[in-house]
Amino acid sequence: MAGGCRSLRTAARHVLLTIALVGASGVAHAGDVETARKIFSEGVKLYQKGDYEGARRLFKQADAEHHAPPIVYNLALAEEKLEHRQAALDAYEAYIAEVGDKGDLATAAAVAIAQIKSRSTKLRIETKPSGAHVFVDGSALNEPAPTSVLVAAGHHVVVAQGEGWRGEEDISVEGKGDTLAVTLTEAAPPEPAPVEVTPPPTITPPPADRPSEPLPLPQKPQETEGLVWGAAFAVVPVYLFGVNTRDKSVADTQTTGNARDAATVVAGPMIELGLALSPDFVFMARGFAGLGPDGKPAYSYMGGPGLSFRVGPRIWLGATFLGGRLETRAHDAPYGTDLVFGALTEANLVVLKKSEGEWIAGIQPAFLLTHLENDNTALFFPLTFGYRAY
């Protein structure tokens, strides 16, 4: 009778294909979420196959359909695999800016940023006149000059395109966290040698324990709805009141063996089946059958309709109208209730939540009421543990 929830750091084979609305800007139509889910799923498959360019394209498309921070983190992973240093850095920083320092993978994103910077060279590109469009290795930068971009170690081609002029420069960088200034001019005089700026020593952070697979999207917790059923094991101490001997003769009293109070115990399954009228209100039928060591053996059965209310995230309270019977032996005499009516109360604690139900422990005091002339009124104290599914 209990339920729970899933972790964001599950393996990639468990990647969820649903888009969380929490944190999304604006109001998304159902079609946007469904389309984004399908596109995201295809991107995950391409990423796992090593097609990082295809995964990058689909993650961007999924984020355009319906924005969610996990998609941005996955996009950063793909950009990093493609050695797009600046694009990966921008995506990780965007993820941290949105989820904050306490986000699920904010620490991992911060470590990734530090690692990217430590093994890249930052190009500071200026043009004369300023405002020219800049291309590095054939890819256009988002901003006109002056601008900056991170590149990996090796050979690169920087091109500036202005109004009526074009400049180009070949450069080689070491990719050690340094900075290199590049200036392209409209005229064609000899270009000044690149000036390399030596930064202060940097400490490369150790690799962090961060996932290399795409981050799964969160799942909405399951709510109590529709058909509800449950099964529990119950240990039931029983207290029986002795029959009333005040109106009996002395002879009748001497032959009444169940005149004294007695106690026994029975144990067995408790079953429930019902319908959730709301996430916090369930109408159900509940039944119990049990055996005990007294009476060769003692036995009890009872059941009836009832209600159960959720009064807090982990508390259920309720009541059930009962019809049932108990038969046992005590003080060398038969004790029992015959077939009578009574009531049961419910006080349950959810000890573990699952996606489809809850594990519940509880106590459910009950009674079967008699006239106390020949039968014994019984008080029950069931201690239960079981599962309630919905």
TORPA-951732 format. One record per residue (C-alpha): y, x, z; residue number from 1. Coordinates in Angstrom, 1 decimal, decimal comma, padded with zeros to 4 digits. Layout:
# TORPA-951732
+--------+--------+--------+-----+
:      Y :      X :      Z :   n :
+--------+--------+--------+-----+
:      Y :      X :      Z : NUM :
...
+--------+--------+--------+-----+
# end
This chain:
# TORPA-951732
+--------+--------+--------+-----+
:      Y :      X :      Z :   n :
+--------+--------+--------+-----+
:  000,0 :  000,0 :  000,0 :   1 :
:  002,6 :  002,7 : -000,7 :   2 :
:  004,4 :  004,4 : -003,6 :   3 :
:  006,5 :  007,4 : -004,6 :   4 :
:  008,4 :  009,2 : -007,3 :   5 :
:  008,1 :  012,3 : -009,8 :   6 :
:  009,7 :  015,9 : -009,7 :   7 :
:  012,0 :  017,2 : -012,4 :   8 :
:  010,2 :  020,5 : -012,7 :   9 :
:  006,8 :  019,1 : -014,0 :  10 :
:  005,0 :  020,9 : -016,8 :  11 :
:  006,2 :  020,4 : -020,4 :  12 :
:  003,1 :  018,3 : -021,3 :  13 :
:  004,5 :  015,7 : -018,8 :  14 :
:  008,0 :  015,6 : -020,5 :  15 :
:  009,4 :  012,1 : -020,1 :  16 :
:  010,8 :  010,4 : -023,2 :  17 :
:  013,2 :  008,1 : -021,4 :  18 :
:  017,0 :  008,8 : -021,1 :  19 :
:  018,5 :  008,4 : -017,7 :  20 :
:  021,7 :  006,3 : -017,6 :  21 :
:  022,9 :  008,0 : -014,4 :  22 :
:  025,8 :  010,3 : -015,2 :  23 :
:  026,1 :  009,1 : -018,8 :  24 :
:  029,7 :  008,4 : -020,0 :  25 :
:  030,4 :  004,9 : -021,2 :  26 :
:  028,0 :  002,0 : -021,6 :  27 :
:  025,0 :  002,8 : -023,9 :  28 :
:  023,2 :  000,1 : -026,0 :  29 :
:  019,5 : -000,2 : -025,5 :  30 :
:  019,0 :  001,0 : -029,1 :  31 :
:  020,9 :  004,2 : -028,3 :  32 :
:  018,6 :  005,1 : -025,5 :  33 :
:  015,4 :  004,3 : -027,4 :  34 :
:  016,6 :  006,3 : -030,4 :  35 :
:  017,6 :  009,3 : -028,2 :  36 :
:  014,2 :  009,1 : -026,4 :  37 :
:  012,3 :  009,4 : -029,8 :  38 :
:  014,5 :  012,2 : -031,1 :  39 :
:  014,2 :  014,1 : -027,8 :  40 :
:  010,4 :  013,8 : -027,9 :  41 :
:  010,3 :  015,3 : -031,4 :  42 :
:  012,6 :  018,1 : -030,3 :  43 :
:  010,2 :  019,0 : -027,4 :  44 :
:  007,3 :  019,1 : -029,7 :  45 :
:  009,1 :  021,5 : -032,1 :  46 :
:  010,2 :  023,7 : -029,2 :  47 :
:  006,6 :  024,0 : -027,9 :  48 :
:  005,5 :  025,0 : -031,5 :  49 :
:  008,1 :  027,7 : -031,6 :  50 :
:  010,4 :  026,0 : -034,1 :  51 :
:  013,6 :  026,5 : -032,0 :  52 :
:  016,0 :  025,8 : -034,8 :  53 :
:  014,4 :  022,4 : -035,4 :  54 :
:  014,4 :  021,7 : -031,6 :  55 :
:  018,0 :  022,7 : -031,4 :  56 :
:  019,0 :  020,3 : -034,2 :  57 :
:  017,1 :  017,4 : -032,6 :  58 :
:  018,4 :  018,0 : -029,1 :  59 :
:  022,0 :  017,9 : -030,5 :  60 :
:  021,1 :  014,7 : -032,3 :  61 :
:  019,6 :  013,1 : -029,2 :  62 :
:  022,7 :  014,0 : -027,1 :  63 :
:  024,9 :  012,4 : -029,8 :  64 :
:  022,9 :  009,2 : -029,5 :  65 :
:  023,0 :  009,1 : -025,7 :  66 :
:  024,3 :  011,9 : -023,5 :  67 :
:  022,4 :  013,2 : -020,5 :  68 :
:  022,7 :  016,5 : -018,7 :  69 :
:  019,0 :  017,4 : -019,1 :  70 :
:  019,4 :  017,3 : -022,9 :  71 :
:  022,3 :  019,8 : -022,6 :  72 :
:  020,0 :  022,2 : -020,5 :  73 :
:  017,2 :  021,9 : -023,1 :  74 :
:  019,8 :  022,6 : -025,9 :  75 :
:  020,8 :  025,8 : -024,0 :  76 :
:  017,2 :  026,9 : -023,9 :  77 :
:  016,8 :  026,5 : -027,7 :  78 :
:  020,1 :  028,3 : -028,4 :  79 :
:  019,0 :  031,2 : -026,1 :  80 :
:  015,7 :  031,5 : -028,0 :  81 :
:  017,6 :  031,7 : -031,3 :  82 :
:  019,8 :  034,5 : -029,9 :  83 :
:  022,9 :  032,4 : -030,2 :  84 :
:  024,4 :  034,0 : -027,2 :  85 :
:  027,8 :  032,2 : -027,2 :  86 :
:  026,3 :  028,7 : -027,9 :  87 :
:  023,7 :  029,2 : -025,1 :  88 :
:  026,4 :  030,3 : -022,7 :  89 :
:  028,6 :  027,3 : -023,6 :  90 :
:  025,7 :  024,9 : -023,1 :  91 :
:  024,6 :  026,3 : -019,7 :  92 :
:  028,2 :  026,2 : -018,5 :  93 :
:  028,6 :  022,6 : -019,7 :  94 :
:  025,4 :  021,7 : -017,8 :  95 :
:  026,8 :  023,2 : -014,5 :  96 :
:  030,2 :  021,6 : -015,0 :  97 :
:  028,5 :  018,2 : -015,3 :  98 :
:  025,9 :  018,3 : -012,5 :  99 :
:  027,7 :  020,6 : -010,1 : 100 :
:  026,5 :  023,6 : -008,1 : 101 :
:  023,8 :  021,5 : -006,4 : 102 :
:  022,2 :  020,2 : -009,6 : 103 :
:  018,5 :  020,5 : -010,0 : 104 :
:  018,7 :  023,6 : -012,2 : 105 :
:  022,3 :  024,7 : -011,6 : 106 :
:  021,1 :  027,9 : -010,0 : 107 :
:  018,7 :  028,7 : -012,9 : 108 :
:  021,6 :  028,0 : -015,4 : 109 :
:  023,9 :  030,3 : -013,5 : 110 :
:  021,3 :  033,1 : -013,6 : 111 :
:  020,8 :  032,6 : -017,3 : 112 :
:  024,6 :  032,9 : -017,8 : 113 :
:  024,6 :  036,2 : -015,9 : 114 :
:  021,7 :  037,5 : -017,9 : 115 :
:  023,2 :  036,6 : -021,2 : 116 :
:  026,5 :  038,3 : -020,4 : 117 :
:  024,8 :  041,4 : -019,2 : 118 :
:  022,9 :  042,0 : -022,5 : 119 :
:  025,7 :  040,9 : -024,9 : 120 :
:  028,9 :  042,4 : -026,2 : 121 :
:  032,0 :  040,2 : -026,0 : 122 :
:  034,1 :  040,4 : -029,2 : 123 :
:  037,8 :  039,7 : -028,9 : 124 :
:  038,9 :  038,9 : -032,4 : 125 :
:  042,6 :  038,8 : -033,4 : 126 :
:  044,2 :  038,4 : -036,8 : 127 :
:  047,6 :  039,3 : -038,2 : 128 :
:  049,0 :  036,7 : -038,8 : 129 :
:  047,2 :  034,7 : -036,1 : 130 :
:  045,5 :  031,4 : -036,7 : 131 :
:  043,0 :  032,5 : -039,3 : 132 :
:  039,6 :  031,0 : -039,4 : 133 :
:  036,9 :  033,4 : -038,1 : 134 :
:  033,3 :  033,9 : -039,2 : 135 :
:  030,7 :  036,1 : -037,5 : 136 :
:  027,6 :  036,8 : -039,5 : 137 :
:  028,4 :  033,8 : -041,7 : 138 :
:  028,8 :  031,3 : -038,9 : 139 :
:  032,3 :  029,8 : -038,3 : 140 :
:  033,7 :  030,0 : -034,7 : 141 :
:  035,0 :  026,8 : -033,1 : 142 :
:  038,5 :  028,2 : -032,5 : 143 :
:  040,9 :  030,1 : -034,8 : 144 :
:  042,1 :  033,6 : -034,0 : 145 :
:  042,7 :  034,9 : -031,4 : 146 :
:  039,3 :  034,0 : -030,0 : 147 :
:  036,2 :  035,6 : -028,5 : 148 :
:  032,5 :  035,4 : -028,9 : 149 :
:  029,3 :  036,9 : -027,4 : 150 :
:  027,0 :  038,8 : -029,7 : 151 :
:  023,7 :  040,6 : -029,3 : 152 :
:  023,3 :  044,4 : -029,8 : 153 :
:  023,2 :  045,5 : -033,5 : 154 :
:  025,2 :  045,2 : -036,7 : 155 :
:  027,6 :  042,3 : -037,3 : 156 :
:  030,1 :  041,2 : -040,0 : 157 :
:  033,4 :  039,7 : -038,9 : 158 :
:  035,4 :  037,8 : -041,6 : 159 :
:  038,9 :  036,3 : -041,2 : 160 :
:  040,1 :  033,7 : -043,7 : 161 :
:  043,9 :  032,9 : -043,8 : 162 :
:  046,2 :  031,2 : -046,2 : 163 :
:  045,9 :  033,3 : -049,4 : 164 :
:  044,2 :  036,3 : -047,7 : 165 :
:  040,8 :  037,4 : -046,5 : 166 :
:  039,8 :  040,2 : -044,2 : 167 :
:  036,4 :  041,6 : -043,3 : 168 :
:  035,0 :  044,3 : -040,9 : 169 :
:  031,5 :  045,6 : -040,2 : 170 :
:  030,9 :  046,5 : -036,6 : 171 :
:  028,0 :  047,7 : -034,5 : 172 :
:  027,7 :  046,9 : -030,8 : 173 :
:  025,5 :  048,0 : -027,9 : 174 :
:  025,1 :  044,7 : -026,1 : 175 :
:  025,4 :  046,0 : -022,6 : 176 :
:  027,9 :  043,6 : -021,1 : 177 :
:  030,8 :  045,5 : -022,7 : 178 :
:  033,9 :  044,2 : -024,6 : 179 :
:  035,0 :  045,1 : -028,1 : 180 :
:  038,4 :  044,2 : -029,6 : 181 :
:  038,5 :  043,5 : -033,4 : 182 :
:  041,7 :  043,1 : -035,4 : 183 :
:  041,8 :  041,9 : -039,0 : 184 :
:  045,1 :  042,0 : -040,9 : 185 :
:  046,4 :  040,4 : -044,1 : 186 :
:  047,5 :  043,7 : -045,7 : 187 :
:  045,0 :  046,3 : -046,8 : 188 :
:  046,1 :  049,5 : -045,1 : 189 :
:  043,5 :  051,6 : -043,4 : 190 :
:  042,1 :  049,6 : -040,5 : 191 :
:  042,4 :  051,0 : -037,1 : 192 :
:  039,2 :  052,2 : -035,5 : 193 :
:  037,7 :  049,6 : -033,1 : 194 :
:  038,8 :  050,2 : -029,6 : 195 :
:  036,0 :  049,9 : -027,2 : 196 :
:  036,9 :  048,7 : -023,7 : 197 :
:  034,6 :  050,0 : -021,0 : 198 :
:  034,1 :  047,3 : -018,4 : 199 :
:  033,4 :  048,1 : -014,7 : 200 :
:  029,7 :  048,6 : -013,9 : 201 :
:  027,8 :  045,4 : -013,9 : 202 :
:  024,7 :  044,5 : -011,9 : 203 :
:  022,1 :  042,8 : -014,0 : 204 :
:  020,6 :  040,0 : -011,8 : 205 :
:  016,8 :  039,9 : -011,5 : 206 :
:  015,0 :  037,3 : -013,6 : 207 :
:  015,1 :  033,9 : -011,9 : 208 :
:  012,2 :  031,6 : -011,5 : 209 :
:  013,5 :  029,2 : -014,1 : 210 :
:  011,5 :  027,1 : -016,5 : 211 :
:  011,1 :  028,3 : -020,1 : 212 :
:  010,1 :  024,8 : -021,2 : 213 :
:  012,4 :  021,9 : -021,9 : 214 :
:  013,5 :  020,0 : -018,8 : 215 :
:  012,0 :  016,6 : -018,5 : 216 :
:  014,3 :  013,6 : -018,1 : 217 :
:  014,2 :  011,6 : -014,8 : 218 :
:  012,3 :  008,4 : -014,5 : 219 :
:  013,6 :  005,2 : -012,9 : 220 :
:  011,7 :  004,4 : -009,7 : 221 :
:  009,2 :  001,5 : -009,9 : 222 :
:  010,4 : -001,8 : -008,2 : 223 :
:  008,2 : -004,4 : -006,6 : 224 :
:  007,8 : -007,1 : -009,2 : 225 :
:  005,2 : -009,5 : -010,7 : 226 :
:  001,6 : -009,5 : -009,4 : 227 :
:  001,1 : -007,7 : -006,0 : 228 :
: -002,2 : -006,8 : -004,5 : 229 :
: -003,3 : -004,7 : -001,6 : 230 :
: -006,4 : -003,5 :  000,3 : 231 :
: -006,5 : -001,9 :  003,7 : 232 :
: -009,0 : -000,9 :  006,4 : 233 :
: -008,3 : -002,6 :  009,7 : 234 :
: -009,5 : -001,7 :  013,2 : 235 :
: -008,9 : -004,8 :  015,4 : 236 :
: -009,0 : -004,8 :  019,2 : 237 :
: -009,4 : -008,4 :  020,4 : 238 :
: -008,6 : -010,0 :  023,8 : 239 :
: -010,3 : -013,3 :  024,6 : 240 :
: -009,0 : -015,7 :  027,3 : 241 :
: -011,7 : -017,3 :  029,5 : 242 :
: -012,2 : -021,1 :  029,1 : 243 :
: -010,4 : -023,4 :  031,5 : 244 :
: -012,8 : -024,5 :  034,4 : 245 :
: -010,2 : -026,4 :  036,5 : 246 :
: -011,5 : -029,8 :  035,3 : 247 :
: -015,2 : -029,0 :  035,5 : 248 :
: -017,6 : -029,6 :  038,3 : 249 :
: -019,1 : -026,8 :  040,3 : 250 :
: -022,4 : -027,1 :  038,4 : 251 :
: -020,6 : -027,0 :  035,0 : 252 :
: -018,6 : -024,0 :  036,1 : 253 :
: -021,7 : -022,1 :  037,1 : 254 :
: -023,2 : -022,6 :  033,7 : 255 :
: -020,0 : -021,6 :  031,9 : 256 :
: -020,5 : -017,9 :  031,1 : 257 :
: -017,3 : -017,4 :  029,1 : 258 :
: -014,9 : -018,4 :  031,9 : 259 :
: -013,7 : -014,9 :  032,4 : 260 :
: -011,3 : -013,0 :  030,1 : 261 :
: -013,0 : -010,4 :  027,9 : 262 :
: -012,3 : -007,8 :  025,2 : 263 :
: -014,1 : -006,6 :  022,1 : 264 :
: -013,3 : -004,8 :  018,8 : 265 :
: -014,1 : -005,5 :  015,2 : 266 :
: -013,3 : -003,6 :  012,0 : 267 :
: -013,4 : -004,3 :  008,3 : 268 :
: -011,3 : -004,8 :  005,1 : 269 :
: -008,0 : -006,7 :  004,9 : 270 :
: -007,2 : -007,9 :  001,3 : 271 :
: -004,0 : -009,4 :  000,0 : 272 :
: -002,9 : -010,9 : -003,3 : 273 :
:  000,4 : -012,5 : -004,2 : 274 :
:  003,5 : -012,6 : -006,3 : 275 :
:  006,8 : -010,7 : -005,9 : 276 :
:  009,6 : -013,3 : -006,1 : 277 :
:  012,1 : -010,4 : -005,9 : 278 :
:  011,9 : -006,6 : -005,2 : 279 :
:  012,2 : -007,3 : -001,5 : 280 :
:  010,3 : -010,6 : -001,1 : 281 :
:  006,5 : -011,2 : -001,7 : 282 :
:  004,5 : -014,5 : -001,3 : 283 :
:  000,9 : -013,7 : -000,8 : 284 :
: -002,5 : -014,8 :  000,5 : 285 :
: -004,1 : -012,5 :  003,0 : 286 :
: -007,7 : -012,4 :  004,3 : 287 :
: -009,7 : -010,3 :  006,8 : 288 :
: -013,5 : -010,0 :  007,5 : 289 :
: -014,9 : -007,7 :  010,2 : 290 :
: -017,9 : -006,8 :  012,3 : 291 :
: -018,2 : -005,3 :  015,8 : 292 :
: -020,7 : -003,7 :  018,1 : 293 :
: -021,0 : -006,7 :  020,5 : 294 :
: -022,9 : -009,9 :  019,9 : 295 :
: -025,6 : -008,3 :  017,7 : 296 :
: -023,1 : -008,1 :  016,0 : 297 :
: -019,7 : -009,6 :  016,7 : 298 :
: -018,0 : -011,0 :  013,6 : 299 :
: -014,7 : -012,4 :  012,6 : 300 :
: -013,1 : -013,8 :  009,4 : 301 :
: -009,7 : -015,3 :  008,9 : 302 :
: -007,1 : -015,8 :  006,1 : 303 :
: -004,2 : -017,8 :  004,8 : 304 :
: -000,9 : -017,9 :  003,0 : 305 :
:  002,0 : -015,7 :  004,1 : 306 :
:  005,4 : -014,0 :  003,3 : 307 :
:  006,4 : -010,3 :  003,4 : 308 :
:  010,0 : -009,1 :  003,4 : 309 :
:  011,3 : -005,5 :  002,8 : 310 :
:  014,0 : -005,0 :  005,4 : 311 :
:  014,6 : -001,3 :  004,6 : 312 :
:  013,5 :  001,4 :  002,1 : 313 :
:  010,3 :  001,9 :  004,2 : 314 :
:  009,9 : -001,2 :  006,4 : 315 :
:  008,0 : -004,5 :  005,6 : 316 :
:  008,0 : -007,4 :  008,0 : 317 :
:  006,2 : -010,7 :  007,5 : 318 :
:  004,0 : -013,6 :  008,8 : 319 :
:  000,9 : -015,4 :  007,7 : 320 :
: -000,6 : -018,8 :  008,7 : 321 :
: -004,2 : -018,3 :  009,6 : 322 :
: -007,5 : -020,2 :  009,7 : 323 :
: -010,5 : -018,4 :  011,0 : 324 :
: -013,2 : -017,7 :  013,5 : 325 :
: -014,4 : -015,1 :  016,0 : 326 :
: -017,9 : -014,9 :  017,6 : 327 :
: -019,1 : -012,2 :  020,0 : 328 :
: -020,7 : -011,7 :  023,4 : 329 :
: -019,3 : -010,5 :  026,7 : 330 :
: -020,5 : -010,7 :  030,4 : 331 :
: -023,9 : -011,6 :  029,0 : 332 :
: -022,5 : -014,8 :  027,5 : 333 :
: -021,4 : -016,0 :  024,1 : 334 :
: -017,7 : -016,0 :  023,4 : 335 :
: -015,9 : -017,5 :  020,4 : 336 :
: -013,2 : -019,5 :  018,9 : 337 :
: -015,1 : -021,8 :  016,6 : 338 :
: -013,1 : -022,6 :  013,3 : 339 :
: -009,5 : -022,9 :  014,4 : 340 :
: -005,9 : -022,0 :  013,3 : 341 :
: -003,4 : -019,4 :  014,3 : 342 :
: -000,8 : -017,0 :  012,9 : 343 :
: -000,5 : -013,3 :  012,0 : 344 :
:  002,7 : -011,2 :  012,0 : 345 :
:  003,3 : -008,0 :  009,9 : 346 :
:  005,1 : -004,8 :  010,8 : 347 :
:  004,3 : -002,1 :  008,2 : 348 :
:  005,7 :  001,4 :  007,5 : 349 :
:  005,7 :  002,9 :  004,0 : 350 :
:  004,3 :  006,5 :  004,5 : 351 :
:  004,1 :  007,5 :  000,8 : 352 :
:  005,6 :  006,1 : -002,3 : 353 :
:  003,9 :  006,2 : -005,7 : 354 :
:  005,1 :  005,1 : -009,2 : 355 :
:  002,9 :  002,0 : -009,1 : 356 :
:  002,7 :  001,1 : -005,4 : 357 :
:  002,9 :  002,3 : -001,8 : 358 :
:  000,6 :  003,7 :  001,0 : 359 :
:  001,3 :  001,6 :  004,1 : 360 :
:  000,4 :  001,9 :  007,8 : 361 :
:  001,0 : -001,0 :  010,2 : 362 :
:  000,2 : -003,2 :  013,1 : 363 :
: -000,3 : -007,0 :  012,5 : 364 :
: -000,7 : -008,9 :  015,8 : 365 :
: -002,4 : -012,3 :  015,4 : 366 :
: -004,0 : -015,1 :  017,4 : 367 :
: -006,5 : -017,9 :  016,9 : 368 :
: -005,7 : -020,8 :  019,2 : 369 :
: -008,2 : -023,1 :  021,0 : 370 :
: -008,1 : -025,8 :  023,7 : 371 :
: -009,8 : -023,4 :  026,2 : 372 :
: -012,3 : -026,1 :  027,2 : 373 :
: -015,4 : -024,7 :  025,6 : 374 :
: -013,9 : -022,0 :  023,2 : 375 :
: -011,8 : -018,9 :  023,9 : 376 :
: -008,4 : -018,3 :  022,5 : 377 :
: -008,3 : -014,9 :  020,9 : 378 :
: -005,4 : -012,3 :  020,5 : 379 :
: -005,9 : -009,8 :  017,7 : 380 :
: -004,1 : -006,4 :  017,3 : 381 :
: -005,1 : -005,1 :  013,8 : 382 :
: -004,2 : -001,5 :  013,1 : 383 :
: -004,2 : -001,1 :  009,3 : 384 :
: -003,8 :  001,6 :  006,7 : 385 :
: -004,1 :  000,9 :  002,9 : 386 :
: -002,4 :  000,6 : -000,5 : 387 :
: -000,2 : -002,1 : -001,9 : 388 :
:  000,2 : -002,1 : -005,7 : 389 :
:  002,7 : -003,8 : -007,9 : 390 :
+--------+--------+--------+-----+
# end
